[in-house]
Amino acid sequence: MLRNLVRSFETALRLHAATSPAPLHCSRRLLFSQYENQKSPRKSLLTSATFGGNEADNDYVPYSQDQERGTKARVLVEALRERFRFTHAELERIMSDELVHRTYRSRSLAHTLDTLMLEGVSRNSFVEYPWLLSLDNKRLTLKLQLIKSMDMRDINHFVPFLRLTVPRLRKLVGALNSERNTIPQQNRVYYISEKLEVSPEIVTKYLSKRLFILEMPFEMFEKNLQHMIDYNVSPINILKDLWAFRYTPKSVQLRLERAKRAKKDKIMPWMVRCPEPILQRSLKLSLDELKVLGEFSSVVEYLAHRLGFNPSETKTIMDRHPQVHTVRVTKIKEVLDYLLDEAKFTRFEIAQVPRILCHSLKTTKMRMDELKSHGCRPSSLVIICRSRREYDKFLQHWISQTRNSPNTESIRG
């Protein structure tokens, strides 16, 4: 049967050769080319794993995140979204962190994320301290053990300390643990938190940058802290400027008392540590301001009195140029004395351009004298406050008009 099939096939080839100019071998090539050129199908990974001849390919190897290398950005972002549902802005903050960007290709940051999650690190901590993801897993385990050896209430209270080296953290934890029986709160961090009425997370955020606060003698620290509280220093200002605690309690109290007697409306920690000439100048400015204010309790009331408006109207005028609120009342007095008494501007002209109160009095006088020498009395104070280029342009325009029209009396600024 097979022989008959071959013969019939050869007969068909002869008939095809008789009707076609192509040779026999070409016909065969054309007939079988569609089969000869087809590539063998690629074996499935699942098939090769199941039926492969090598037994090593069929061995089951359990997955371990410790062996994971090169976590890509997309994988890390998906892990963060899955575990905490971070917003786009939060993810952008985490992924743009320098340490995260530097290590996500060479280290399993997803493993570090899971380790910290199991210890109770919160979503806010990851957003506030993105570098947590870049910590080495082995060192991280040691650091967590050290922190848990303290009487802590929440791991998130001490997250900033994870950035320290293991030896430095061990020394710090030893210093804190030595005060367990001395401080009612059993920890200096919680002591500061209760005294300042600030959450422990905020306390450690600033203390992690000034560790000497946690290691200095407790008696000295306690007295200095109490002095600052007694003189109404803002808690956040205390935490932002901790260098004042390096001074003796007596000198701290003396500086704060001097600031209080000068009736400083806001006592700051830098007044404790600044050089004496700077402190004297600051106190003198405060006394001068009090002398100018007199019976008035604020700059708004003083300005309202000088311009003849009520306080509400004066505040509206000042709000048109908010920088006026930050100008010292002594400077405002000097500017008003010149504009009202010497330059003879009206209160309405000053109210129209409150920016003039922020402008340099020296520059104001110089420009007014220069304009006066050319016979110009500007109808508005706007030109006095303009840039040097705009002022020069106005002056040249005035001079050219004066030459063309000698009777010109004024020009609007």
C-alpha positions in Angstrom: 0.0 0.0 0.0 2.8 2.3 0.8 4.5 1.5 -2.5 1.4 2.4 -4.4 1.2 5.7 -2.6 4.8 6.5 -3.5 4.3 5.6 -7.2 1.2 7.8 -7.5 3.0 10.6 -5.9 5.9 10.3 -8.4 3.4 10.2 -11.3 1.9 13.5 -10.0 5.4 15.0 -9.9 6.1 14.0 -13.5 2.8 15.5 -14.7 3.6 18.7 -12.9 7.1 18.8 -14.4 5.6 18.4 -17.9 3.4 21.4 -17.5 5.9 23.6 -15.6 9.3 24.8 -16.7 10.7 24.4 -13.2 12.9 21.4 -12.6 11.9 18.5 -10.5 14.1 19.3 -7.5 12.6 22.8 -7.5 9.1 21.4 -7.4 10.0 19.2 -4.5 11.5 22.1 -2.7 8.4 24.3 -3.3 6.1 21.5 -2.2 7.9 20.7 1.0 9.3 24.1 1.9 6.4 25.0 4.1 7.2 22.0 6.2 10.9 22.1 6.1 11.1 25.8 7.2 8.8 25.5 10.2 10.7 25.7 13.5 10.0 23.2 16.2 7.7 24.7 18.9 9.5 26.0 22.1 9.0 23.8 25.0 6.9 25.1 27.8 8.6 25.9 31.1 6.0 23.9 32.9 6.4 20.9 30.5 10.2 20.9 30.7 10.0 21.1 34.5 7.5 18.2 34.6 9.0 15.9 32.0 12.6 17.0 31.7 15.3 14.4 31.8 17.4 16.2 34.5 16.2 15.4 38.0 17.7 18.6 39.3 15.1 20.6 37.3 12.3 18.8 39.1 13.6 19.4 42.7 11.4 21.7 44.7 13.3 24.7 46.1 11.3 26.8 48.6 11.2 30.6 48.0 13.1 32.7 50.5 13.1 36.5 50.4 16.6 36.5 51.9 17.8 35.2 48.5 16.0 37.9 46.6 18.2 40.4 44.8 17.6 43.5 42.8 14.1 44.5 43.9 12.9 46.7 41.0 11.1 50.0 41.5 7.9 48.7 40.2 7.9 45.7 42.5 8.7 47.9 45.5 5.9 50.4 44.6 3.4 47.6 44.3 4.5 46.2 47.7 4.0 49.6 49.3 0.6 50.1 47.7 -0.5 46.6 48.7 0.5 46.9 52.3 -0.3 50.6 53.1 -2.3 52.0 50.2 0.0 55.0 50.0 -1.1 58.0 48.0 0.8 59.0 44.9 2.4 61.9 46.7 3.5 59.6 49.5 5.0 57.1 47.1 6.8 59.9 45.3 8.3 61.0 48.6 9.4 57.5 49.5 10.8 56.6 46.1 12.6 59.9 45.7 14.6 59.4 48.9 18.3 59.3 48.2 19.0 56.1 50.2 16.0 54.3 48.7 17.0 55.3 45.2 20.5 54.1 45.8 19.8 50.7 47.3 16.5 49.4 45.8 18.4 47.6 42.9 20.9 45.8 45.1 18.8 44.9 48.2 15.5 43.4 49.1 13.6 46.5 50.3 10.4 44.6 50.3 11.8 42.2 52.9 12.9 45.1 55.1 9.4 46.6 54.7 7.8 43.3 56.0 10.3 43.1 58.9 9.4 46.6 60.1 5.7 46.0 59.6 5.9 42.9 61.8 7.5 45.0 64.5 4.6 47.5 64.3 6.2 50.4 62.3 3.3 52.5 61.1 2.5 54.0 57.8 3.3 57.6 59.0 6.8 56.4 60.0 7.6 55.2 56.5 6.4 58.5 55.0 8.4 60.5 57.5 11.5 58.4 57.3 11.7 56.7 53.9 15.3 55.7 54.6 13.9 52.9 56.8 13.5 50.7 53.7 17.2 51.0 52.9 18.4 49.5 56.2 20.4 46.3 56.1 18.3 43.4 57.4 21.0 41.9 59.7 21.8 45.2 61.3 18.2 46.0 61.5 17.5 42.9 63.6 20.1 43.9 66.1 18.9 47.5 66.3 15.3 46.4 66.9 16.5 44.1 69.7 18.3 47.0 71.3 15.3 49.3 71.1 12.9 46.7 72.5 15.2 46.3 75.5 14.0 49.7 76.7 10.7 50.3 78.4 9.1 51.6 75.2 5.4 52.1 74.6 5.5 52.0 70.8 8.2 51.2 68.4 7.3 54.3 66.3 8.4 56.5 69.2 12.0 55.4 68.6 12.1 54.8 64.8 14.5 57.8 64.2 17.2 56.0 66.2 17.3 53.1 63.7 19.5 55.3 61.6 22.3 55.1 64.2 25.1 52.5 63.9 24.8 49.5 66.2 27.6 50.5 68.6 26.2 54.1 68.9 22.7 52.8 69.5 23.9 50.3 72.1 25.6 53.1 74.0 22.5 55.3 73.8 20.2 52.5 74.9 22.5 51.8 77.8 22.3 55.5 78.9 18.5 55.5 78.7 18.1 52.2 80.6 20.4 53.4 83.4 17.7 56.0 84.3 14.8 53.5 84.7 14.8 53.9 88.5 15.5 57.6 88.4 12.8 59.0 86.2 9.1 58.3 86.9 8.5 57.9 83.2 11.4 55.3 83.1 12.7 57.0 80.0 14.0 60.5 79.2 12.1 60.6 75.9 8.8 60.2 77.7 9.8 62.6 80.4 10.4 65.4 77.8 7.2 64.4 76.1 5.2 64.9 79.2 6.9 68.1 80.3 6.5 69.8 77.0 3.1 68.2 76.2 4.4 67.0 72.8 4.0 63.5 71.3 7.1 61.2 71.7 7.3 61.0 67.9 8.0 64.7 67.6 10.5 64.6 70.5 12.6 61.8 69.0 12.5 63.5 65.6 14.6 66.4 67.0 16.5 64.5 69.7 17.9 62.0 67.1 19.9 64.9 65.7 21.1 66.1 69.1 21.8 62.9 71.0 23.8 64.7 73.7 20.4 65.7 75.2 19.8 62.1 76.1 23.3 61.5 77.6 24.0 64.7 79.5 23.5 64.7 83.3 19.8 64.5 84.1 19.9 67.1 86.9 21.4 69.7 84.6 19.0 68.9 81.8 16.0 68.9 84.2 16.8 72.4 85.5 17.4 73.9 82.1 14.2 72.5 80.8 12.2 73.8 83.8 13.7 77.3 83.3 12.6 77.4 79.7 9.1 76.2 80.6 8.9 78.8 83.4 9.8 81.6 81.0 7.2 80.4 78.4 9.6 79.3 75.7 7.6 77.5 73.0 8.0 73.7 73.2 8.6 73.4 69.5 11.3 76.2 69.7 13.0 74.3 72.5 13.2 71.1 70.4 14.4 73.0 67.4 17.2 74.7 69.2 18.7 72.3 71.8 22.1 73.8 72.0 21.0 76.0 74.9 21.0 73.0 77.1 24.8 72.9 77.0 24.9 76.0 79.3 24.8 75.9 83.0 21.3 76.3 84.6 22.4 79.6 86.3 23.5 81.2 83.0 20.3 80.0 81.3 18.1 81.5 83.9 20.0 84.8 83.9 19.6 85.2 80.1 15.9 84.3 80.1 15.3 86.8 83.0 17.0 89.6 81.0 14.8 88.9 78.0 11.7 88.9 80.2 12.6 92.2 81.8 13.1 93.7 78.3 9.5 92.6 77.7 10.3 90.4 74.8 7.0 89.2 73.4 8.6 86.0 72.3 11.5 84.5 74.2 13.7 82.2 72.1 16.4 79.6 73.0 19.0 81.4 70.9 18.9 84.3 73.5 20.6 81.9 75.9 23.5 81.0 73.6 24.1 84.1 71.5 27.1 86.4 72.1 26.5 89.2 74.5 26.5 92.1 71.9 23.8 90.4 69.9 21.6 89.9 73.0 22.1 93.5 74.1 21.2 94.8 70.6 18.1 92.6 70.6 17.0 93.8 74.0 17.6 97.4 73.1 15.4 97.1 70.0 12.6 95.7 72.2 12.9 98.5 74.6 12.9 101.1 71.8 9.8 99.5 70.3 8.0 99.6 73.7 8.9 103.3 73.9 7.5 104.0 70.5 4.3 102.1 71.1 3.6 103.8 74.4 0.0 103.3 75.3 -0.7 101.2 72.2 -0.5 97.4 72.4 0.2 96.7 68.7 1.7 98.1 65.5 -1.8 98.2 64.0 -3.1 100.4 66.8 -0.1 102.7 66.5 -0.4 103.0 62.7 -4.1 103.6 63.0 -3.4 106.5 65.4 -0.7 108.0 63.1 -2.8 107.8 59.9 -6.2 108.6 61.5 -8.0 105.4 60.6 -9.7 102.9 62.9 -7.8 99.6 63.6 -10.0 97.6 61.3 -9.3 99.9 58.3 -5.6 100.0 59.2 -5.3 96.2 59.2 -7.0 96.1 55.8 -4.4 98.6 54.5 -1.5 96.6 55.9 -2.9 93.3 54.5 -2.6 94.8 51.0 1.2 94.4 51.5 1.6 91.7 54.2 5.3 92.4 54.7 4.3 95.6 56.6 3.2 93.4 59.6 6.9 92.3 60.0 8.4 95.8 60.0 9.6 97.1 63.3 7.5 99.9 64.8 10.6 102.0 65.2 11.2 102.0 61.4 7.5 102.7 60.7 7.7 105.7 63.0 10.8 107.1 61.2 9.2 106.6 57.7 5.9 108.2 58.8 7.8 111.2 60.4 9.6 111.8 57.2 6.6 111.4 54.8 4.1 113.3 56.9 6.3 116.1 58.4 9.0 116.6 55.8 7.8 115.3 52.4 4.2 116.5 53.2 2.4 113.5 51.9 -1.1 113.0 53.1 -2.3 110.0 55.1 -4.4 108.9 52.1 -1.4 108.9 49.8 0.5 106.7 52.3 -2.5 104.4 52.8 -2.7 103.9 49.0 0.9 102.6 49.0 1.6 100.7 52.2 4.7 99.2 50.7 6.5 102.5 51.3 6.6 101.5 55.0 8.9 98.6 54.1 11.1 100.6 51.8 14.5 101.8 52.9 14.2 105.3 54.4 17.6 106.2 53.1 16.6 105.3 49.5 13.3 107.1 49.9 15.0 110.3 51.0 17.6 110.1 48.3 15.0 109.6 45.5 12.7 112.4 46.9 15.6 114.8 47.0 16.6 113.8 43.5 13.1 114.3 42.1 12.8 117.6 44.0 16.0 118.9 42.4 14.4 118.3 39.0 11.2 120.1 40.1 9.2 116.9 40.4 6.8 116.1 43.2 5.3 112.6 42.4 1.6 112.4 42.8 2.0 108.8 44.0 4.6 107.0 46.2 4.6 104.0 43.9 7.6 105.2 41.9 9.6 105.6 45.1 9.2 101.9 45.7 10.0 100.7 42.2 13.2 99.1 41.1 16.3 101.1 40.3 15.7 100.5 36.5 12.1 101.6 36.6 12.9 104.6 38.8 15.7 105.8 36.4 13.3 105.3 33.4 10.7 107.5 35.1 13.3 110.1 36.0 14.6 110.3 32.4 11.1 110.6 31.1 10.4 113.4 33.5 13.6 115.3 32.5 12.8 114.9 28.8 9.3 116.2 29.3 10.5 119.1 31.4 12.9 120.2 28.6 10.0 120.0 26.0 7.5 121.6 28.3 9.1 123.9 30.9 5.8 124.6 32.6 5.2 120.9 33.6 4.4 120.8 37.3 4.0 117.2 38.0 3.8 113.8 36.5 1.9 110.8 37.9 4.3 108.0 39.2 
